[in-house]
Amino acid sequence: MVQFAELLEEPIDKFYFTGTFLTIANIVVSLFLFLKAEWISKKLIKTDKEIITELSPKSLSKVILITVGIVWLATSIYLIPEFLEYCIQLTSQLNGNENADISDFSAAKYIIRTIIALILIFRIEKISNWIIKRI
């Protein structure tokens, strides 16, 4: 199992440290935003009249939610190599390798933040309506 972890770890390090991963992630996110710009704008703004009106609590909550969601999702994408390395080290230790050094990475926090970011992005209308009802 140790050999498997070493073989898998080296290409990931090369992929990560050369900036290839960040370049690919940047291209994917940029293409998504470019191709889905109209869909995203429809999620954020339902009518053209909302663009003209002043900032309302609902639109402000949408801006805050979408910003937090995008920042958390970008952080999750950036931390994918560390998450994979953590999983490899954890698997190695669970398979009996006592010399495996598990890095200080909070997998639960990573998974929860990624899920919450996706919920914030894709359920923004329902969440902002719930916030407005509470205000």
Secondary structure by P-SEA (a helix, b strand, c coil): caaaaaaaaaaaaaacccaaaaaaaaaaaaaaaaaaaaaaaaaaccccccccccccaaaaaaaaaaaaaaaaaaaaaaaaaaaaaaaaaaaaaaacccccccccccaaaaaaaaaaaaaaaaaaaaaaaaaaaac
